Amino acid sequence: MRGRSVHFRRVTGFDRRVSRRFLQKSFACPKGEPLRFRSGMTDLIKLVRTYRVTSGLPERLGLAERIVLLIQRDLRFFVFGAVRPPTAEDIFQEVLKAVAVNLGKFKGDTAKEFWGWCYRIARNKINDELARKAADRLQPMPEEELWQLVENSVAPSTLSAADRIDLAHSLKLLARFKPDCGEFLWQHYVFGLDYAEIAAQKEMSYDGVRMKIGRCLGEAQTLVA
Amino acid sequence: MAKPDQKKFNVLSPDGFPISREPFASQKEAEAAIPKWCERYQEQGYYSTADRERIPVKELPNHVPIVPEGETVTQQADLDGKFKKLGHHLRLGWEQQPIDTEKNLATVRGAVREQWQKEREEKLAKPPAPTPDKTKEQEPPEPERD
């Protein structure tokens, strides 16, 4: 087993012990924030830049693995928020492949640009799949599954009755939106993308996204009324 | 650094939404953020509200109130806060979900290997860059004129 581990490190340049420390450092920050806002994300762009100028296979493997450990959870949420399993898992694996294959071609210089690039890849893969299935709409997570996430988010005793009512109400509201508004609101509030990030992903203007979300909230008010 | 019990402030856009993800630690910080936010609309020349009302960029600073955190001006901002809270809980819940890291790493290893192999093959298939022809005879120097 030990020999296998040494072989693994030699071949991939990836040390499991180092990776554990790396992950602890990367995720040692407030929970519940989108992962890309966390302090460890500053390492991400360094890894991507290093990958760009690296030609050896073992080094590339080691770097790609460390990059994937940082992005997998957020990207998976992005895909699973739009498509239902088991298709979602297949698309997610396709997204990982596409990110890995094109890592050397990424031109940006900031973590934000890199995330935008990853989301565009994910978005395109989701669209390809939807087009292939000729079903021109997203398949968001069902309300029960979303509520399960809320239930798992904190210890049940820490969620007050008022909080529960508030959250359940917001969730019902989110689920009642038409797919168009629902997608914008999901990306902004649940996935945590800001207007600029949504604009880049959807090839819209910052103002267009801002106004769209404003109008969708206006629509939500009418649902409340 | 802000004390934990210190009041925080939001700057609200003309549509009633906070202009920043997190509230500002002091009123001074909030005030300082306004010109920077208004700059976004400098090129366009106006801010367009959700009701399609256009506010000239020069007047924009007068339409962005600073309010203590928790005080919302519009129902939309209230909804904005509720959705943000929901999003926070959904992300927390998502983080508890198991993730098959080994499977994801295996996918990526395969893709990186494949790409590396492809690049290597392309490199080998590429004809070598033409080198300057050393065998080419040099032209004889022009005869000197008398």
Interface residues (C-beta under 8 A of the other chain):
Chain A: T12 K31 G32 E33 P34 L57 R60 L61 A64 E65 V68 L69 Q72 R73 R76 F77 Q93 L96 K97 A98 V99 A100 V101 L103 G104 L146 Q148 L149 V150 E151 N152 S153 V154 D166 L167 H169 S170 L171 L173 L174 L185 H188 Y189 V190 F191 G192 D194 Y206 D207 R210 M211 G214 R215 L217 G218 A220 Q221 V224
Chain B: D15 F17 R21 R40 Y41 Q44 S48 T49 A50 R52 Q75 Q76 L79 D80 K82 F83 K84 K85 L86 G87 H88 H89 L90 R91 L92 G93 W94 E95 Q96 Q97 I99 T101 K103 N104 L105 T107 V108 R109 G110 A111 V112 R113 E114 Q115 W116
